[in-house]
Amino acid sequence: MDALLEIPLVLTGKVLVHLLSLGRWRGEGLASTEAQTYSAAGALSFVREGRRVITVAGLTLIGVAFYGLLLTGVFWALAA
């Protein structure tokens, strides 16, 4: 069940990172072990070859924040 929730959150995070950073940053792949190799344990991002890479945990956090803000906006609009 957790994986079914994590996939849309990570994909949303990847799209948002790419759009908001204008392609300068990138998200780590779902099946990638890049973060284990190049970052500290529990890191949300790291720099590799001069480019910021957001880990899966960071992408999930961005996705949760996005949908949280979206739901807050919807409830606020309905209450007005």
N, C-alpha and C positions, 0 to 999 in steps of 0.2 A: 504493500500500500504506500509506503514511504517513497518508493521509486516512482510511482505514478504521480505523486505530487511534486517530486523533485525535478523531473524532466521539464515540465512547462516552466517552472520557476527559473531553472538554469538557462533554458532557451530564451526566455524573456530577458534575463540578465545579460546574456550575450548580445542580443539585439540592442539593448539600451546602452551597453558599454561601447559598442561599435558606433552607434549613432551620436551619442553625447561626446565621445572623444574624437569624433571625425576620423576614425580609423587609426588613430595613433596608438590606442590600447587594444588588447584583444583578450578574449576569454579562453580559458583552458578547455580542452575537449573533455567530454564526459568520461571517456575511457582512458584518458591520458594519465601517465604517471609523472608528468613533468613537475608538478608541485613537490612531490616527494623527493625529487632529485635536486631541484634548484632553489627551494625555499625552506624556511624554518617550519617546524611542526605548528599547525594551526594558523599559518599565515593566510591572509585574505588576498594578498597580491605579492608579486616579486618582479624584478627586472631581469630580463634575459635578452642579451644581444642589443641592449639599449632600448628595449621596448617593454612597457609595463604589461604584465600578464595577470589577469584576475583569476584566482583559483575557483574551483567549483563551489567551495564554501562561500566565497565572496559573491559569485554570481547568484547563488541561492539567496543570500541576504539582500542583494539588489532586487531580485524578483519579488521577495516577500514585501520589501518596502514599497515597491511600485504598486502591487495589488492592494496593500494596506491603504496607501494614499488614494488609489482609485475608489475603493469601497467607501472610504471616509468622504470623498467628494460626492459620491452618489447619494449616500445617506444625508449629507448636508443639503444637497440640492432637493431631495424629496421632502426634507423637513421645512424648507423655506416656503 
